[in-house]
């Protein structure tokens, strides 16, 4: 499940607090492409770090979506759609997984998760 403590002990220059959240996320390159599933590791209002089975070069614009669970948001699930640019890609120890960091450029928050077709 998700931990909501800020990440500590990692020297960085980020100005927004990051929260350890292990959530499934859907990632797409553009609105027309099929989504690929990844797992978030930490999220802030300015960026997301996640692991996924597909590598995206730095500069790639991605559409990501995920649901924040009710237990961390006053009893209401929150569906988030965000668009961001890849700023870093790292090899992960898990076979064929890569870590991807994106900076969020825009986002939309929906109070209840929409029904998917």
C-alpha positions, 0 to 999 in steps of 0.5 A: 500500500502507499506510504505518505511520508515525504522522502528524506535523506536524499540530497536533491534540489527539489523544492516540492516535497515528495511522497512515497506512493506505490501506485499503478499508473498508466503511461502513454506517449500522446493521446492516441497511443496505447497505455503501458502500466508502470508503478509509481515510487514517489510523487510530488506536485511537480514530478513523478518517479516510476518504474516501467518495462519501456524506456522513454528518451529524455525530453519525451512528453508522456501522459500519465494517469493514476488514482490516489486512494481514498485513505490518503485523501479525506475518504475520496478517491482522486483520479489524476491525469498529468502531462509531463516531460521525461527528465531522467531514465535509470536502469533498475535492478529488476529485469527489463525495468527502468526508472523514469522521472518526469516533470509535470507540466500540466494536470487535471484532477477528477474527484471520483475515478471515471468509469472506463469503457 
